[in-house]
Amino acid sequence: MNHLKTFMLLAALTALFAGVGYMIGQTTGMLIALVFAGGMNLVSYWNADKIVLRMYRAQPVDESHPNAVVRTYVADVKAMAERAGMPIPKIAIIPNDQPNAFATGRNPRNAAVCATTGLLDMLTREEIRGVMAHELAHVKNRDTLVMTVTATVAGAISALANFALFFGGDRDRPGGLIGTLALMILAPMAAALVQMAISRAREYEADRVGAEIAGDPHALASALEKIEAYSKRILNPTAERNPASGQLFIINPLAGRGADNLFSTHPATGNRVRALMELAVKMGMSARASSPEPRRTVQAVPLTQPAAGHRRGPWG
């Protein structure tokens, strides 16, 4: 159903672009807007992993890391990737206290999955596995490609609206200037709503596939509830400075949005948990108590030597 919903929303977005494009800029305007938006998104798509990893100061890790929790995290990601029949992605940690995670990369062979140090500190091993299986599902489903196509079409619609603002569009068509002004305002809003709906559909699908990869819907459901609760109290400064990157994360890092509404890129956590519980029933798994808070006792050795007088945290 999520794949069908995504297809239908993409079809609606394409139809919106065709209709708006023809009314505002005719065929020539449509092509210019599509090339303009496509070129910008192609650059972002091709370099997304490098841009985002650098932005969040992600540190690549492997099974030789001095922290036992990190070594377990790396081993579990590799094991689940092999189980899912996909290439092993780059694995990284992000020095941030807010528990969260994301995946990026243009395809399964050029992908990276990242967990914050807060996630590794605050969740149990099973919950971390559930979260990272969700991120592997995004990679397997090629959601970066889907969202790039979506952003391209939505961007083209916005570009058409800007062209109409500067060049006036086709004022001789039915509706004239008023019709053009209405399209300039409403078309980008409609495109953004469809884009967000597609993002929510991909999150539901990644939850489903991720729960199957990890073999434990309950762990992912528990992790989602914990991440949402912590993210409302713990600031993610990089995400606050770059809010557009928030849609990458498993839970909105800007926090505080509880409703599964038209203007959210993420579904409501309660709805996601209910869907996972229904999946658990279908998989023949009974309900279980919430996992206790983990007790981390292993201290990590800094990846690089800190400068004199500078105190480093336990993650380096």
C-alpha positions as CSV (number, residue, x, y, z in Angstrom):
1,M,0.0,0.0,0.0
2,N,2.8,2.4,0.8
3,H,4.4,1.7,-2.6
4,L,1.0,2.3,-4.3
5,K,0.5,5.5,-2.4
6,T,3.9,6.8,-3.4
7,F,3.2,6.0,-7.0
8,M,-0.2,7.7,-6.9
9,L,1.3,10.8,-5.2
10,L,4.1,11.0,-7.7
11,A,1.6,10.7,-10.5
12,A,-0.5,13.5,-9.0
13,L,2.6,15.7,-8.6
14,T,3.6,15.1,-12.2
15,A,0.0,16.0,-13.4
16,L,0.2,19.1,-11.3
17,F,3.4,20.1,-12.9
18,A,2.1,19.5,-16.4
19,G,-1.1,21.4,-15.8
20,V,0.5,24.3,-14.0
21,G,3.4,24.4,-16.5
22,Y,1.2,24.6,-19.5
23,M,-1.0,27.3,-18.0
24,I,1.9,29.5,-16.8
25,G,4.7,28.9,-19.2
26,Q,3.5,26.6,-22.0
27,T,5.8,23.9,-23.2
28,T,8.9,26.0,-23.3
29,G,8.4,27.3,-19.8
30,M,7.8,23.7,-18.5
31,L,11.1,22.5,-20.0
32,I,13.1,25.4,-18.7
33,A,11.7,24.9,-15.2
34,L,12.3,21.1,-15.2
35,V,15.9,21.5,-16.4
36,F,16.6,24.1,-13.8
37,A,15.1,22.1,-10.9
38,G,16.6,18.9,-12.2
39,G,20.1,20.3,-12.5
40,M,20.0,21.6,-8.9
41,N,18.7,18.3,-7.5
42,L,21.0,16.1,-9.5
43,V,24.0,17.9,-7.9
44,S,22.5,17.4,-4.5
45,Y,21.6,13.8,-5.2
46,W,25.1,12.9,-6.5
47,N,26.9,14.6,-3.5
48,A,24.2,14.1,-0.8
49,D,26.2,11.7,1.3
50,K,29.4,13.9,1.4
51,I,27.4,17.1,2.1
52,V,25.3,15.7,4.9
53,L,28.1,13.7,6.6
54,R,30.4,16.7,6.6
55,M,27.5,19.0,7.9
56,Y,26.9,16.7,10.9
57,R,30.7,16.0,11.5
58,A,30.0,12.3,11.1
59,Q,32.9,10.0,12.0
60,P,33.4,6.7,10.2
61,V,33.7,3.7,12.5
62,D,34.4,0.0,12.2
63,E,34.8,-3.0,14.4
64,S,38.2,-1.9,15.6
65,H,36.7,1.1,17.5
66,P,37.8,1.2,21.1
67,N,34.2,1.5,22.4
68,A,32.4,-1.9,22.8
69,V,29.0,-0.3,22.1
70,V,30.2,1.1,18.8
71,R,31.8,-2.2,17.8
72,T,28.5,-4.0,18.5
73,Y,26.6,-1.3,16.5
74,V,28.9,-1.8,13.5
75,A,28.7,-5.6,13.7
76,D,24.9,-5.5,13.9
77,V,24.6,-3.1,10.9
78,K,26.8,-5.3,8.8
79,A,24.9,-8.5,9.8
80,M,21.5,-6.9,9.0
81,A,22.8,-5.6,5.6
82,E,23.9,-9.1,4.7
83,R,20.6,-10.5,5.9
84,A,18.7,-8.0,3.7
85,G,20.9,-9.0,0.7
86,M,22.3,-5.5,0.2
87,P,25.9,-4.0,0.1
88,I,27.3,-3.0,3.4
89,P,27.0,0.8,3.7
90,K,29.5,3.2,5.2
91,I,28.8,3.3,9.0
92,A,29.3,6.4,11.0
93,I,28.5,8.1,14.4
94,I,27.6,11.7,14.9
95,P,28.7,13.5,18.0
96,N,25.3,14.7,19.2
97,D,23.5,14.0,22.5
98,Q,20.1,13.8,20.8
99,P,19.2,10.2,20.0
100,N,18.5,10.0,16.3
101,A,19.8,8.4,13.1
102,F,19.6,8.8,9.3
103,A,20.7,7.2,6.0
104,T,22.0,9.0,2.9
105,G,23.6,8.2,-0.4
106,R,22.5,8.0,-4.0
107,N,22.2,4.2,-4.2
108,P,22.8,1.1,-2.1
109,R,26.5,0.9,-3.2
110,N,27.1,4.5,-2.3
111,A,25.2,4.8,1.0
112,A,25.9,5.7,4.5
113,V,24.0,5.1,7.8
114,C,24.6,7.2,10.8
115,A,23.6,7.1,14.5
116,T,24.2,9.8,17.0
117,T,26.2,9.1,20.1
118,G,23.0,9.9,22.0
119,L,21.2,7.0,20.3
120,L,24.0,4.6,21.3
121,D,24.0,5.9,24.8
122,M,20.2,5.8,25.5
123,L,18.8,2.9,23.6
124,T,19.2,-0.9,24.2
125,R,21.0,-3.0,21.6
126,E,17.7,-4.4,20.3
127,E,16.3,-0.9,19.9
128,I,19.5,0.3,18.1
129,R,19.2,-2.7,15.8
130,G,15.5,-1.7,15.0
131,V,16.5,1.9,14.2
132,M,19.4,1.0,12.0
133,A,17.3,-1.6,10.2
134,H,14.9,1.2,9.4
135,E,17.7,3.2,7.9
136,L,18.9,0.2,5.9
137,A,15.3,-0.1,4.6
138,H,15.6,3.4,3.3
139,V,18.7,2.5,1.4
140,K,17.2,-0.8,0.1
141,N,14.1,1.0,-1.1
142,R,16.1,3.7,-2.8
143,D,14.2,6.4,-1.0
144,T,16.9,9.0,-1.7
145,L,16.2,8.5,-5.4
146,V,12.4,8.7,-4.8
147,M,12.7,11.9,-2.8
148,T,15.1,13.4,-5.3
149,V,12.6,12.8,-8.1
150,T,9.9,14.3,-5.9
151,A,12.0,17.3,-5.1
152,T,12.8,17.8,-8.7
153,V,9.2,18.0,-9.8
154,A,8.2,20.1,-6.8
155,G,11.1,22.4,-7.4
156,A,10.1,22.7,-11.1
157,I,6.6,23.8,-10.0
158,S,8.1,26.4,-7.7
159,A,10.4,27.6,-10.5
160,L,7.4,28.0,-12.7
161,A,5.7,30.1,-10.1
162,N,8.8,32.3,-9.8
163,F,8.9,32.6,-13.6
164,A,5.3,33.8,-13.5
165,L,6.2,36.3,-10.8
166,F,9.0,37.8,-12.8
167,F,7.7,37.4,-16.4
168,G,4.0,37.5,-15.9
169,G,3.1,34.1,-17.4
170,D,0.4,33.8,-20.0
171,R,-2.1,36.5,-19.0
172,D,-4.2,35.9,-22.1
173,R,-5.3,32.5,-20.9
174,P,-8.7,32.1,-19.0
175,G,-8.4,33.7,-15.6
176,G,-5.8,36.2,-16.8
177,L,-3.7,38.0,-14.2
178,I,-5.8,36.8,-11.3
179,G,-5.5,33.2,-12.4
180,T,-1.8,33.5,-12.8
181,L,-1.5,35.0,-9.3
182,A,-3.6,32.2,-7.8
183,L,-1.3,29.6,-9.5
184,M,1.8,31.3,-8.3
185,I,0.6,31.0,-4.7
186,L,-1.3,27.7,-4.7
187,A,0.8,25.5,-7.0
188,P,3.9,25.5,-4.8
189,M,1.8,24.9,-1.7
190,A,0.1,21.9,-3.3
191,A,3.5,20.6,-4.5
192,A,4.9,20.9,-1.0
193,L,1.9,19.0,0.5
194,V,2.3,16.2,-2.0
195,Q,6.1,16.1,-1.3
196,M,5.5,15.8,2.4
197,A,2.9,13.1,1.9
198,I,5.4,11.0,-0.1
199,S,8.0,11.5,2.7
200,R,5.5,10.2,5.2
201,A,4.6,7.2,3.0
202,R,8.3,6.3,2.7
203,E,8.7,6.4,6.5
204,Y,5.9,4.0,7.0
205,E,7.4,1.7,4.4
206,A,10.9,1.9,6.0
207,D,9.3,1.0,9.3
208,R,7.7,-2.1,7.8
209,V,10.8,-3.3,5.9
210,G,13.1,-2.4,8.8
211,A,11.0,-4.4,11.2
212,E,11.3,-7.4,8.9
213,I,15.1,-6.9,8.5
214,A,15.6,-6.8,12.3
215,G,12.9,-9.4,12.9
216,D,11.6,-7.3,15.8
217,P,8.8,-4.7,15.3
218,H,8.5,-4.2,19.1
219,A,12.1,-3.0,19.3
220,L,11.6,-0.3,16.6
221,A,8.3,0.8,18.2
222,S,10.0,1.2,21.6
223,A,12.9,3.0,20.0
224,L,10.6,5.5,18.2
225,E,8.8,6.4,21.4
226,K,12.1,6.9,23.3
227,I,13.7,9.0,20.5
228,E,10.6,11.2,20.2
229,A,10.6,11.8,24.0
230,Y,14.3,12.6,24.2
231,S,14.3,14.7,21.1
232,K,11.8,17.1,22.6
233,R,14.2,17.8,25.5
234,I,17.7,17.6,23.8
235,L,18.7,20.1,21.2
236,N,20.3,19.2,17.9
237,P,22.1,22.4,17.0
238,T,23.1,21.3,13.5
239,A,19.6,20.4,12.6
240,E,18.3,23.7,14.0
241,R,20.7,25.6,11.7
242,N,19.8,23.4,8.7
243,P,16.1,22.5,9.2
244,A,15.8,21.2,5.6
245,S,18.0,18.3,6.7
246,G,15.5,17.3,9.3
247,Q,13.5,15.0,7.0
248,L,16.5,12.7,6.8
249,F,16.2,11.5,10.4
250,I,14.1,8.7,11.7
251,I,12.3,11.2,14.0
252,N,12.1,14.9,13.3
253,P,15.1,16.4,15.1
254,L,13.4,19.8,15.4
255,A,10.9,18.0,17.7
256,G,7.6,19.0,19.1
257,R,5.4,18.1,16.2
258,G,3.1,15.4,17.4
259,A,0.4,15.3,14.7
260,D,0.4,13.3,11.5
261,N,-0.7,16.3,9.5
262,L,-0.4,17.7,6.0
263,F,2.6,19.8,6.9
264,S,4.8,17.2,8.5
265,T,7.5,15.2,6.8
266,H,7.3,12.4,9.4
267,P,4.2,10.5,10.4
268,A,3.0,10.8,14.0
269,T,5.0,8.4,16.2
270,G,1.8,7.0,17.7
271,N,0.6,6.0,14.2
272,R,3.9,4.4,13.4
273,V,3.9,2.4,16.7
274,R,0.4,1.2,16.0
275,A,1.3,0.0,12.5
276,L,4.4,-1.8,14.0
277,M,2.2,-3.5,16.6
278,E,-0.1,-4.7,13.9
279,L,2.8,-6.0,11.9
280,A,4.1,-7.8,15.1
281,V,0.7,-9.6,15.3
282,K,0.9,-10.7,11.7
283,M,4.4,-12.0,12.4
284,G,3.1,-14.0,15.3
285,M,4.8,-12.0,18.0
286,S,3.2,-11.3,21.3
287,A,3.4,-7.9,23.1
288,R,6.2,-7.4,25.5
289,A,7.2,-4.9,28.2
290,S,9.2,-1.8,27.4
291,S,12.9,-2.3,27.4
292,P,14.8,-0.9,30.4
293,E,17.2,2.0,30.0
294,P,20.7,0.7,29.1
295,R,23.6,1.2,31.5
296,R,26.7,2.2,29.5
297,T,29.9,1.5,31.3
298,V,32.4,1.4,28.4
299,Q,34.3,4.6,27.8
300,A,35.5,5.3,24.3
301,V,39.1,6.4,23.5
302,P,39.1,9.7,21.5
303,L,39.6,9.3,17.8
304,T,42.1,12.1,17.8
305,Q,44.1,13.6,20.6
306,P,42.3,16.6,22.1
307,A,44.0,20.0,22.2
308,A,45.6,21.0,25.4
309,G,43.1,22.2,28.0
310,H,40.2,21.0,25.9
311,R,38.0,18.4,27.6
312,R,36.6,15.7,25.3
313,G,33.5,13.7,25.9
314,P,33.5,9.9,26.2
315,W,32.9,9.5,22.4
316,G,36.0,11.4,21.3
